[in-house]
Amino acid sequence: MLDLNFVRDNLPLVAEKLRLRGVDPGEVLKDFQEVDTQRRQAITEAETTKARRNRASEEIANLRNQAMARADPATGESGSGTGNPSG
């Protein structure tokens, strides 16, 4: 199997080598460039979405930590600290 980067960078050479092997490059490589472009765009979108999710998770954790610190700096709990729900 050929590396995608090699095929992408050497498409005419790959087509020529396929012809020498008696294979129709048009059939094998059909829409390679289009599909490769779509694949790369999908990867970029997925990575962007993951980065956005990671930033949101980090922000949520920071906000939660800030809220806990404000609630009771000594224990991180809110309320009277007695363990009694009625206060």
Number of C-alpha atoms within 10 A of each C-alpha: 3 7 7 11 9 11 16 13 10 11 16 12 12 17 18 14 13 16 13 10 10 9 13 14 17 12 8 11 14 11 11 15 13 10 11 13 12 12 12 12 12 12 12 12 12 12 12 12 12 12 12 12 12 12 12 12 12 12 12 12 12 12 12 12 13 13 15 16 15 13 14 14 12 10 10 14 14 13 12 11 13 8 8 8 8 7 8
